[in-house]
Amino acid sequence: MTLTQTRAIQGVTVGFIVNLLGDLLLGVNVEVYKGIATFNVLWMLDVFLLPFIVGYVTSLIYKKRGGRYVACLPPLLLRPLSYWYLHYVAHPVGDFFYQLNLYYWGPMLILVVESANFGGIIGEVKAGVFSKKRESAS
């Protein structure tokens, strides 16, 4: 396994853990729709700030071009697992169309992944991936 692959796996793993711990600390399930009460400050932190931080950390660990793409993987892996857990374990009976609506979950997944992508871009810039010194050394 190459160094790039190792860094990618480490970055995705750390990002996944940070995202999972952040979800647990905030106590928000972005997959569950509760009407207008869904959209509060904790929900905004879980949808926008937490994935941004996850993407930033993942991209800093990766330290190569393409970190913005690798930064999308932790939320892209965690959100379906969280949806599966809520659907089959936490709410095994009930009106799933209202509580776990796929028409609501899809845009939430896109928002979370895009927030992680922005964090990945900032992480690439902070890691110096685009610096002229680095390009001349390659």
Order of alpha helices (4+ residues) and beta strands (2+ residues): alpha-alpha-alpha-alpha-alpha-alpha-alpha-alpha
